[in-house]
Amino acid sequence: MLSVIRRVPLSVNRSISASVSYRSSLGVPSRLVLRAAARAMSVHHGESTIRPEPDKVLKDIADYVHNYQVTSDLAFETARLCLIDTIGCGLEGLNFPECTKLLGPVVEGTIVPNGTKVPGTNYQLDPIRGAFNIGTIIRWLDFNDCFLAAEWGHPSDNLGAILAVADHLARQGQPLTVRDILESMIKAHEIQGGLALLNSFNRVGLDHVVLVKVASTAVVSKLLGLSHSQTINAVSQAWVDGQSLRTYRHAPNTGPRKSWAAGDACSRAVNLALLVKKGELGLPSVLTAKTWGFYDVLFKGKPFEFQMPFGSYIMENVLFKISYPAEFHAQTAVEAAHTIHAQLKASGKSSDDIKSVRIRTQEAAIRIIDKQGPLDNFADRDHAISYMVAYPLIFGELTSNSYTDASAADPRIDALRAKIHCVEDSNFSVNYHEPSMRSIGNALLVELNDGTILDEVVVEYPVGHKRRRAEGIPLLMEKFKRHISVHFDEAHQQKILNTVTDAQSLSKLPVDKFTDLFVKP
């Protein structure tokens, strides 16, 4: 009897002793009472150690990466434009010391044999550090592509991981071409965007770079030669990896981490895939495990929902940032502000004559970029709709330099910001989520000091939208030309343009030869 009592808590011992005494008084043998008590205490058998089948989401992603054949000409052509634009955005980011100070190897002067080359620099790094470098320059100015749904994000962020791994492998002699990069981009876009369509990570406080990490891990797994089951393992590691909070994107904590968060996600993706290649196990129920899985810990117990199977929809419908380096929910507001600036100028007036500005916008814009009060840094300003509207109303332009401390010092900006307010337009919010539209509407209504109310300027689709693609492509190429002009002489610029505009030849170009086009000697 003593051995039984020592195995259970004191409170249970007392309960057993009381039960034994009571039942003994009724003539029930003590040994039978103790056996019954022991059986009652052994009902809980502990957690099962039997590993389950992998979660369906993990298998679906691996199936898509390894087995889906991309046949859409539109997807490949859009991916080519996306590749060109994303490289250009990275080159533009190199013009800002806040970005370049984060780049290079961990140990200064390190050159990795057959390592990843970073566009616009002379760095040659291991693929993990290379992914951070490329991912950071791409994202620094918030000027690369975008996809907006229940979750927001920038699918071309994945190029940081894709190009880093593909370039490294090509320099080791593997026959990878730009076509392989384009296919990987299409699939990374699809995984990130497919998860974003109906699942809002921002509403539980998570940053969208979790999707960059998952998508990049999946596609670089295939590039690295991982099997289907290893890809499942790698993707499971991406889901269990510590996820970034959105804190750095929102007042009062907005800061430059938002500009290197995607680079960090890319580097972690490459690292996880390489660990699995070395034999690291996966976590088959990483999403669905009770108590400890992603759904229960981070997603309020809600499983992911999917609007459609993985295909090529996201790349075909991706949004390009063409005209302005501005957070995408404000793109059409900035376009409207330029229109109003021109109207004021034509009538002999200026922003000094403005009494108030009302912005009708989508619910997402109000949640992300509607800010009041001082804006302390570059990252704060390019995520504040009042700043992004006030600046072009005053100056008739909005460029990457518009967000610097020197530009922001003009007192007219904050004076005009104080006159700007946002209201949600329910139709804009509905059309924002409608798959056949996916508009990003904004409307500006300006009242002047003399009581004049200008006609409201409404813009529902930005130039980079699929509905304005024909209008946008020439402007996208002009944007790319501006971005390469700072780094290369005219002869080399022309060589780059000849290469990237010949879609058929570009597709067959070895990856390392493509990267070499953008490397500094």
For each residue, the residues with C-beta under 8 A, 3 or more apart:
1: 4 5 30 34
2: 5 6
3: 6 7
4: 1 7 8 16 34 37 38
5: 1 2 8 13 16 17
6: 2 3
7: 3 4
8: 4 5 12 13 16 41
9: 12 13
10: 13 14
11: 14 15
12: 8 9 15 16 41
13: 5 8 9 10 16 17
14: 10 11 17 18
15: 11 12 18 19
16: 4 5 8 12 13 19 20 34 37
17: 5 13 14 20 21
18: 14 15 21 22
19: 15 16 22 23 33 37
20: 16 17 23 24 30 33 34
21: 17 18 24 25
22: 18 19 25 26
23: 19 20 26 28 30 33
24: 20 21 27 28 29 30 33
25: 21 22
26: 22 23
27: 24
28: 23 24 32 33
29: 24 32 33
30: 1 20 23 24 33 34
31: 34 35
32: 28 29 35 36
33: 19 20 23 24 28 29 30 36 37
34: 1 4 16 20 30 31 37 38
35: 31 32 38 39
36: 32 33 39 40
37: 4 16 19 33 34 40 41
38: 4 34 35 41 42
39: 35 36 42 43
40: 36 37 43
41: 8 12 37 38
42: 38 39 45
43: 39 40
44:
45: 42
46:
47:
48:
49:
50:
51: 284
52: 284 285
53: 284
54: 58 59 232 236 282 284 285
55: 58 59 236 284 285 286 287 288
56: 59 60
57: 60 61 287 304
58: 54 55 61 62 232 235 236 239 282 284 286 287
59: 54 55 56 62 63 232
60: 56 57 63 64 310
61: 57 58 64 65 191 214 218 231 232 235 310
62: 58 59 65 66 218 228 229 231 232 235
63: 59 60 66 67 68 228
64: 60 61 67 68 187 190 191 218 310
65: 61 62 68 187 191 218 219 221 222 231
66: 62 63 222 228 231
67: 63 64
68: 63 64 65 187 310 311
69:
70: 75 76 183 186 187 312
71:
72: 75 76 186 311 312 316
73: 76 77
74: 77 78 312 316
75: 70 72 78 79 186 312 315 316
76: 70 72 73 79 80 182 183 186 507
77: 73 74 80 81 503
78: 74 75 81 82 315 316 318
79: 75 76 82 83 182 183 185 186 189 315
80: 76 77 83 84 182 500 503 506 507
81: 77 78 84 85 320 473 476
82: 78 79 85 86 145 156 185 189 315 318 320
83: 79 80 86 87 159 178 181 182 185 500
84: 80 81 87 88 476 477 480 500
85: 81 82 88 89 144 145 156 320 476 479 480
86: 82 83 89 90 138 144 145 156 159
87: 83 84 90 91 119 159 480 518
88: 84 85 91 92 479 480 482 483 484
89: 85 86 92 93 137 138 141 143 144 483
90: 86 87 93 94 119 120 134 137 138 140
91: 87 88 94 119 120 137 483 484 486 487 518
92: 88 89 95 141 143 400 482 483 486
93: 89 90 96 99 136 137 138 139 140 141
94: 90 91 99 100 120 121 137 487
95: 92 400 486
96: 93 99 100 140 141 378 400
97: 100 101
98: 101 102 140 256 378
99: 93 94 96 102 103 136 137 140 259
100: 94 96 97 103
101: 97 98
102: 98 99 136 260
103: 99 100 118 121 123 133 136 137
104: 108 121 123 125 133
105: 108 109 110 111 112 123 125 126 129
106: 110 129
107: 110
108: 104 105
109: 105
110: 105 106 107 125
111: 105 115 124
112: 105 115 116 124 125 126
113:
114: 168 171 172
115: 111 112 124 125 126 127 130 168 171
116: 112 124 125 126 127 129 130 131 133 134 163 164 165 167 168
117: 123 124 130 167 171 512 515 516 519
118: 103 121 123 124 125 130 133 134 137 519
119: 87 90 91 134 137 515 518 519
120: 90 91 94 137 487 518 519 520
121: 94 103 104 118 133 519 520
122: 519 520 521
123: 103 104 105 117 118 130 133
124: 111 112 115 116 117 118
125: 104 105 110 112 115 116 118 129 130 133 164
126: 105 112 115 116 129 130 168
127: 115 116 130 131 164 165 168 270 274
128: 131 132 164 267 270 271 274
129: 105 106 116 125 126 132 133 267
130: 115 116 117 118 123 125 126 127 133 134 164 167 168
131: 116 127 128 134 135 160 161 164 165 216 263 266 267 269 270
132: 128 129 135 136 160 260 263 264 266 267
133: 103 104 116 118 121 123 125 129 130 136 137 160 164 263
134: 90 116 118 119 130 131 137 138 159 160 163 164 263 266
135: 131 132 138 139 157 159 160 161 212 260 262 263 264 265 266 267
136: 93 99 102 103 132 133 139 140 160 259 260 262 263
137: 89 90 91 93 94 99 103 118 119 120 133 134 140 263
138: 86 89 90 93 134 135 144 156 157 159 160 262 263
139: 93 135 136 142 144 154 157 160 259 260 261 262 263
140: 90 93 96 98 99 136 137 259 260
141: 89 92 93 96 259 325 382 400
142: 139 259 321 325 326 327 382 383
143: 89 92 321 325 400
144: 85 86 89 138 139 154 156 157 321
145: 82 85 86 154 155 156 318 319 320 321 464
146: 152 153 154 318 319 320 321 328 464
147: 152 153 154 155 189 192 193 196 314 317 318 319
148: 152 319 328 329 364 432 438 440
149: 152 193 196 197 198 433 438
150: 196 197 198 199 200 433
151: 195 196 199 200 201 202 208 211
152: 146 147 148 149 196 202 208 328 364 368
153: 146 147 157 192 193 196 208 209 211 212
154: 139 144 145 146 147 157 208 262
155: 145 147 158 185 188 189 192 193 215 314 315 318
156: 82 85 86 138 144 145 159 185 189 318
157: 135 138 139 144 153 154 160 209 212 262 265 266
158: 155 161 162 184 185 188 189 192 212 215 216 219 266
159: 83 86 87 134 135 138 156 162 163 181 185
160: 131 132 133 134 135 136 138 139 157 163 164 216 262 263 266 267
161: 131 135 158 164 165 216 217 219 220 266 267 269 270
162: 158 159 165 166 181 184 185 188 216 219 220 223
163: 116 134 159 160 166 167 181 511 515
164: 116 125 127 128 130 131 133 134 160 161 167 168 266 270
165: 116 127 131 161 162 168 169 220 223 224 270 273
166: 162 163 169 170 176 180 181 184 223 511
167: 116 117 130 163 164 170 171 511 512 515
168: 114 115 116 126 127 130 164 165 171 172
169: 165 166 172 174 176 223 224 511
170: 166 167 173 174 175 176 510 511 512
171: 114 115 117 167 168 512
172: 114 168 169
173: 170
174: 169 170
175: 170 510
176: 166 169 170 180 181 223 510 511
177: 180 181 507 508 509 510 511
178: 83 181 182 506 507 508 509 511 514
179: 182 183 507 508
180: 166 176 177 183 184 223 511
181: 83 159 162 163 166 176 177 178 184 185 511 514
182: 76 79 80 83 178 179 185 186 507
183: 70 76 79 179 180 186 187
184: 158 162 166 180 181 187 188 219 220 222 223
185: 79 82 83 155 156 158 159 162 181 182 188 189 315
186: 70 72 75 76 79 182 183 189 190 312 315
187: 64 65 68 70 183 184 190 191 215 218 219 310
188: 155 158 162 184 185 191 192 215 216 218 219
189: 79 82 147 155 156 158 185 186 192 193 215 314 315 318
190: 64 186 187 193 194 310 311 312 313 314 315
191: 61 64 65 187 188 194 195 211 214 215 218 219 310
192: 147 153 155 158 188 189 195 196 211 212 214 215 314
193: 147 149 153 155 189 190 196 197 313 314 318
194: 190 191 197 306 307 308 310 313 314
195: 151 191 192 199 211 214 215 304 306
196: 147 149 150 151 152 153 192 193 199 201 208 211
197: 149 150 193 194 306 307 308
198: 149 150 304 305 306 307
199: 150 151 195 196 299 304 305
200: 150 151 203 204
201: 151 196 204 206 207 208 210 211
202: 151 152 205 206 207 208 246 367
203: 200
204: 200 201 298 299 300
205: 202 245 246 247
206: 201 202 210 243 244 245 246 298
207: 201 202 210 243 244 245 246 248 249 261
208: 151 152 153 154 196 201 202 211 212
209: 153 157 212 213 244 261 262 264 265
210: 201 206 207 213 214 243 244 265
211: 151 153 191 192 195 196 201 208 214 215
212: 135 153 157 158 192 208 209 215 216 262 265 266 269
213: 209 210 216 217 238 241 265 266 268 269 272
214: 61 191 192 195 210 211 217 218 235 238 239 269
215: 155 158 187 188 189 191 192 195 211 212 218 219 269
216: 131 158 160 161 162 188 212 213 219 220 265 266 269 270
217: 161 213 214 220 221 234 235 237 238 269 272 273
218: 61 62 64 65 187 188 191 214 215 221 222 231 234 235 238
219: 65 158 161 162 184 187 188 191 215 216 222 223
220: 161 162 165 184 216 217 223 224 269 270 273
221: 65 217 218 224 226 230 231 234 235 273 276
222: 65 66 184 218 219 225 226 231
223: 162 165 166 169 176 180 184 219 220
224: 165 169 220 221 273 274 277
225: 222 277
226: 221 222 230 231 234 273 276 277
227: 230 231
228: 62 63 66 231 232
229: 62 232 233
230: 221 226 227 233 234 276 277
231: 61 62 65 66 218 221 222 226 227 228 234 235
232: 54 58 59 61 62 228 229 235 236 282 284
233: 229 230 236 237 276 280 281 282 283
234: 217 218 221 226 230 231 237 238 272 273 276 282
235: 58 61 62 214 217 218 221 231 232 238 239 282
236: 54 55 58 232 233 239 240 282 283 284 286
237: 217 233 234 240 241 272 275 276 280 282 283
238: 213 214 217 218 234 235 241 268 269 272
239: 58 214 235 236 283 286 287 294
240: 236 237 283 286 294
241: 213 237 238 268 272
242:
243: 206 207 210 298
244: 206 207 209 210 248 261 264 265
245: 205 206 207 248
246: 202 205 206 207 249 250
247: 205 250 253
248: 207 244 245 253 254 255 257 258 261 379
249: 207 246 254 258 368 383
250: 246 247 253 254 368
251: 254 371 373 380
252:
253: 247 248 250
254: 248 249 250 251 258 376 377 379 380 383
255: 248 258 377 379 380
256: 98 259 260 377 378 379
257: 248 260 261
258: 248 249 254 255 261 379 383
259: 99 136 139 140 141 142 256 379
260: 102 132 135 136 139 140 256 257 263 264
261: 139 207 209 244 248 257 258 264 265
262: 135 136 138 139 154 157 160 209 212 265 266
263: 131 132 133 134 135 136 137 138 139 160 260 266 267
264: 132 135 209 244 260 261 267 268
265: 135 157 209 210 212 213 216 244 261 262 268 269
266: 131 132 134 135 157 158 160 161 164 212 213 216 262 263 269 270
267: 128 129 131 132 135 160 161 263 264 270 271
268: 213 238 241 264 265 271 272
269: 131 161 212 213 214 215 216 217 220 238 265 266 272 273
270: 127 128 131 161 164 165 216 220 266 267 273 274
271: 128 267 268 274 275
272: 213 217 234 237 238 241 268 269 275 276
273: 165 217 220 221 224 226 234 269 270 276 277
274: 127 128 224 270 271 277 278
275: 237 271 272 278 280
276: 221 226 230 233 234 237 272 273 279 280 282
277: 224 225 226 230 273 274
278: 274 275
279: 276
280: 233 237 275 276
281: 233
282: 54 58 232 233 234 235 236 237 276 286
283: 233 236 237 239 240 286 289
284: 51 52 53 54 55 58 232 236
285: 52 54 55 288 289 293
286: 55 58 236 239 240 282 283 289 293 294
287: 55 57 58 239 293 294 295 303 304
288: 55 285 293 295 303
289: 283 285 286 292 293 296
290: 293 296
291: 296 297
292: 289 296 297
293: 285 286 287 288 289 290 296 297
294: 239 240 286 287 297 298 299
295: 287 288 298 299 301 302 303
296: 289 290 291 292 293 299 301
297: 291 292 293 294
298: 204 206 243 294 295
299: 199 204 294 295 296 302 303 304
300: 204
301: 295 296
302: 295 299
303: 287 288 295 299
304: 57 195 198 199 287 299
305: 198 199
306: 194 195 197 198 309
307: 194 197 198 435
308: 194 197 311 313
309: 306
310: 60 61 64 68 187 190 191 194
311: 68 72 190 308
312: 70 72 74 75 186 190 315 316
313: 190 193 194 308 316 317
314: 147 155 189 190 192 193 194 317 318
315: 75 78 79 82 155 185 186 189 190 312 318
316: 72 74 75 78 312 313 466
317: 147 313 314 438 466
318: 78 82 145 146 147 155 156 189 193 314 315 466
319: 145 146 147 148 328 440 462 464 465 466
320: 81 82 85 145 146 463 464 472 476
321: 142 143 144 145 146 324 325 326 328 331 462 464
322: 462 463 464 472 475 476 479
323: 331 334 335 462 463 464 475
324: 321 331 334 335 388 398
325: 141 142 143 321 382 398 399 400 403
326: 142 321 330 331 334 382 388 398
327: 142 330 331 368 369 382 383 385 388
328: 146 148 152 319 321 331 440 462
329: 148 361 362 364 365 368 369 385 440
330: 326 327 333 334 365 369 385 388 389 442
331: 321 323 324 326 327 328 334 335 440 462 463 464
332: 335 336 440 441 442 459 460 461 462
333: 330 336 337 359 361 365 385 388 389 442 444 459
334: 323 324 326 330 331 337 338 388 389 392 398
335: 323 324 331 332 338 339 459 462 463
336: 332 333 339 340 389 442 443 444 457 458 459
337: 333 334 340 341 388 389 390 391 392 393 398 444
338: 334 335 341 342 392 396 397 398
339: 335 336 342 343 457
340: 336 337 343 344 393 444 446 454 457
341: 337 338 344 345 351 392 393 394 395 396
342: 338 339 345 346 396
343: 339 340 346 347 454
344: 340 341 347 349 350 351 353 354 393
345: 341 342 348 349 350 396
346: 342 343
347: 343 344
348: 345
349: 344 345 352 353 448
350: 344 345 353 394
351: 341 344 354 390 393 394 412 416
352: 349 412
353: 344 349 350 448 449 450
354: 344 351 357 393 416 419 446 447 448 449
355: 419 447 448 449
356: 419 420 421 446 447
357: 354 389 393 416 419 420 421 444 445 446 447
358: 420 421 422 423 444 445
359: 333 385 389 420 421 422 423 442 443 444
360: 422 423 424 425 428 441 442 443 445 456 458
361: 329 333 365 366 370 385 422 423 424 425 428 441 442 443
362: 329 365 366 424 425 428 429 432 440 441 442
363: 366 367 424 429 432
364: 148 152 329 367 368 429 432
365: 329 330 333 361 362 368 369 370 385 422 442
366: 361 362 363 369 370 422 424
367: 202 363 364 370
368: 152 249 250 327 329 364 365 383
369: 327 329 330 365 366 383 384 385 388
370: 361 365 366 367 385 386 422
371: 251 375 380 383 384 385 386
372: 386
373: 251
374: 414
375: 371 380 381 384 387 408
376: 254 380
377: 254 255 256 380 381 405
378: 96 98 256 381 382 403 404 405
379: 248 254 255 256 258 259 382 383
380: 251 254 255 371 375 376 377 383 384
381: 375 377 378 384 387 388 402 403 408
382: 141 142 325 326 327 378 379 387 388 403
383: 142 249 254 258 327 368 369 371 379 380
384: 369 371 375 380 381 387 388 417
385: 327 329 330 333 359 361 365 369 370 371 388 389 420 422
386: 370 371 372 389 390 417 420
387: 375 381 382 384 390 391 403 408 413 417
388: 324 326 327 330 333 334 337 369 381 382 384 385 391 392 398
389: 330 333 334 336 337 357 359 385 386 392 393 420 444
390: 337 351 386 387 393 394 413 416 417 420
391: 337 387 388 394 395 397 398 402 407 413
392: 334 337 338 341 388 389 395 396 397 398
393: 337 340 341 344 351 354 357 389 390 416
394: 341 350 351 390 391 410 412 413 416
395: 341 391 392 398 402
396: 338 341 342 345 392
397: 338 391 392 402
398: 324 325 326 334 337 338 388 391 392 395 402
399: 325 402
400: 92 95 96 141 143 325 403
401: 404 407
402: 381 391 395 397 398 399 407
403: 325 378 381 382 387 400 407 408
404: 378 401 407 408
405: 377 378 408 409
406: 409
407: 391 401 402 403 404 410
408: 375 381 387 403 404 405 413
409: 405 406
410: 394 407 413
411: 414 415
412: 351 352 394 415 416
413: 387 390 391 394 408 410 416 417
414: 374 411 417 418
415: 411 412 418 419
416: 351 354 357 390 393 394 412 413 419 420
417: 384 386 387 390 413 414 420
418: 414 415
419: 354 355 356 357 415 416
420: 356 357 358 359 385 386 389 390 416 417
421: 356 357 358 359
422: 358 359 360 361 365 366 370 385
423: 358 359 360 361
424: 360 361 362 363 366 428 429
425: 360 361 362 428 429 441 443
426: 429 430
427: 430 431 441
428: 360 361 362 424 425 431 432 439 441 442 460
429: 362 363 364 424 425 426 432 433
430: 426 427 433 434
431: 427 428 434 437 438 439 441 460
432: 148 362 363 364 428 429 437 438 439 440 441
433: 149 150 429 430 438
434: 430 431 437 438 439
435: 307 438
436:
437: 431 432 434
438: 148 149 317 431 432 433 434 435 465
439: 428 431 432 434 460 461 465
440: 148 319 328 329 331 332 362 432 460 461 462 465
441: 332 360 361 362 425 427 428 431 432 458 459 460 461
442: 330 332 333 336 359 360 361 362 365 428 458 459
443: 336 359 360 361 425 456 457 458 459
444: 333 336 337 340 357 358 359 389 456 457
445: 357 358 360 453 454 456
446: 340 354 356 357 453 454
447: 354 355 356 357 451 452 453 454
448: 349 353 354 355 451 452 453 454
449: 353 354 355
450: 353
451: 447 448
452: 447 448
453: 445 446 447 448
454: 340 343 445 446 447 448 457
455:
456: 360 443 444 445
457: 336 339 340 443 444 454
458: 336 360 441 442 443
459: 332 333 335 336 441 442 443 462
460: 332 428 431 439 440 441
461: 332 439 440 441 465 467 468
462: 319 321 322 323 328 331 332 335 440 459 465 468
463: 320 322 323 331 335 468 471 472 475
464: 145 146 319 320 321 322 323 331 468 472 476
465: 319 438 439 440 461 462 468 469 472
466: 316 317 318 319 469
467: 461
468: 461 462 463 464 465 471 472
469: 465 466 472 473
470: 473
471: 463 468 474 475
472: 320 322 463 464 465 468 469 475 476
473: 81 469 470 476 477
474: 471 477 478
475: 322 323 463 471 472 478 479
476: 81 84 85 320 322 464 472 473 479 480
477: 84 473 474 480 481 501
478: 474 475 481 482
479: 85 88 322 475 476 482 483
480: 84 85 87 88 476 477 483 484 500
481: 477 478 484 485 493 497
482: 88 92 478 479 485 486
483: 88 89 91 92 479 480 486
484: 88 91 480 481 487 488 493 496 497 518
485: 481 482 488 493
486: 91 92 95 482 483
487: 91 94 120 484 518 520
488: 484 485 492 493 496
489: 492 493
490: 493 494
491: 494 495
492: 488 489 495 496
493: 481 484 485 488 489 490 496 497
494: 490 491 497 498
495: 491 492 498 499 517
496: 484 488 492 493 499 500 517 518
497: 481 484 493 494 500 501
498: 494 495 501 502
499: 495 496 502 505 506 509 514 517
500: 80 83 84 480 496 497 506
501: 477 497 498 506
502: 498 499 505 506
503: 77 80 506 507
504: 507 508
505: 499 502 508 509
506: 80 178 499 500 501 502 503 509 514
507: 76 80 177 178 179 182 503 504
508: 177 178 179 504 505
509: 177 178 499 505 506 513 514
510: 170 175 176 177 513 514
511: 163 166 167 169 170 176 177 178 180 181 514 515
512: 117 167 170 171 515 516
513: 509 510 516 517
514: 178 181 499 506 509 510 511 517
515: 117 119 163 167 511 512 518 519
516: 117 512 513 519
517: 495 496 499 513 514
518: 87 91 119 120 484 487 496 515
519: 117 118 119 120 121 122 515 516
520: 120 121 122 487
521: 122
